[in-house]
Amino acid sequence: MSESTTLQKSTPLSSRITPKIEAHIRARILAGAIYREIAEEIGCGRPELISYVATRKPRWLREELARRRAADSRRTILYKPVARKSGSYDMRPVSVAYNTMHVLQMMEEGR
């Protein structure tokens, strides 16, 4: 990162992060970089960075997964009920290849 993106250490990390730095952190985390490297790049402490990322990483992962699924127009997502041992059930997404059979079935079911 350039000199302009390094952080001042006098205030909490969350108040020092700009959108540009957060985008950089997010890209590096999703690429699998280690915290020590990212902390050195932006000029903050590793524990401080871990604390900052901990609350945001689950959302970043969900958004990335949704982006990847949306980008693949050759697939169709269907939801299937899956029973639990407790008797309740979850609606789990199932990705199927896009073909006429699935489209016709979905049209019949009114989806």
C-alpha positions in Angstrom: 0.0 0.0 0.0 1.1 3.5 -0.5 2.1 6.1 2.1 -1.4 7.7 1.9 -3.1 4.5 3.0 -1.1 3.8 6.1 -2.9 4.5 9.4 -2.3 6.8 12.3 -2.2 4.8 15.6 -3.8 7.3 17.9 -7.5 6.4 17.3 -9.3 3.0 17.1 -8.8 1.1 13.9 -12.5 1.1 12.9 -12.6 4.9 12.9 -9.3 5.1 10.8 -10.4 2.8 8.0 -11.3 4.5 4.8 -13.4 2.7 2.1 -10.3 2.3 0.0 -8.4 0.6 2.8 -11.4 -1.6 3.7 -11.6 -2.7 0.1 -7.9 -3.6 0.2 -8.3 -5.5 3.5 -11.3 -7.4 2.1 -9.6 -8.3 -1.1 -6.5 -9.6 0.7 -8.5 -11.6 3.3 -10.6 -13.2 0.6 -7.4 -14.0 -1.4 -6.1 -15.9 1.7 -3.4 -13.4 2.9 -2.3 -13.7 6.5 -3.1 -11.0 9.0 0.5 -10.1 9.7 1.1 -9.2 6.1 -2.0 -7.1 5.8 -1.3 -5.3 9.1 2.2 -4.4 7.9 0.8 -3.2 4.6 -1.7 -0.8 6.2 0.4 0.1 9.2 -1.6 -1.3 12.2 -1.2 -4.0 14.8 -2.1 -7.6 14.0 -4.5 -8.0 17.1 -6.2 -4.8 16.1 -6.7 -6.0 12.5 -8.0 -9.4 13.7 -10.6 -7.7 15.9 -11.6 -5.4 13.0 -11.9 -8.3 10.5 -13.7 -10.7 12.9 -17.0 -8.8 12.7 -16.8 -8.3 9.0 -15.4 -11.5 7.5 -18.7 -13.5 7.7 -20.5 -10.8 5.7 -17.6 -10.6 3.2 -17.7 -14.3 2.7 -21.5 -14.4 2.2 -21.3 -11.5 -0.3 -18.5 -13.2 -2.2 -20.4 -16.5 -2.4 -23.5 -14.7 -3.6 -21.5 -12.8 -6.2 -19.9 -16.0 -7.5 -23.3 -17.7 -7.7 -24.9 -14.8 -9.5 -22.0 -14.7 -12.0 -22.7 -18.2 -13.1 -25.7 -17.9 -15.3 -25.3 -21.5 -16.5 -26.7 -22.8 -13.2 -30.1 -22.7 -11.5 -30.5 -22.6 -7.8 -33.4 -24.7 -6.4 -34.3 -25.0 -2.7 -34.8 -28.4 -1.2 -36.1 -29.2 2.3 -33.6 -31.2 4.3 -34.8 -32.8 7.6 -32.9 -32.5 10.8 -32.8 -35.1 13.6 -34.9 -32.8 15.8 -37.8 -33.0 13.4 -37.4 -29.5 11.9 -36.0 -28.9 8.5 -33.9 -26.4 6.6 -34.3 -25.1 3.0 -30.9 -25.8 1.4 -29.9 -24.3 -1.9 -29.0 -26.9 -4.5 -27.2 -25.8 -7.7 -28.3 -27.7 -10.8 -27.1 -27.2 -14.4 -29.3 -24.9 -16.4 -31.2 -27.1 -18.9 -34.7 -27.2 -20.3 -35.9 -30.0 -18.0 -35.3 -27.9 -14.9 -36.8 -24.8 -16.4 -40.0 -26.7 -17.4 -40.3 -28.3 -14.0 -40.0 -24.9 -12.3 -42.6 -23.4 -14.7 -45.0 -26.2 -13.8 -44.5 -25.5 -10.1 -45.1 -21.8 -10.6 -41.6 -20.5 -9.7 
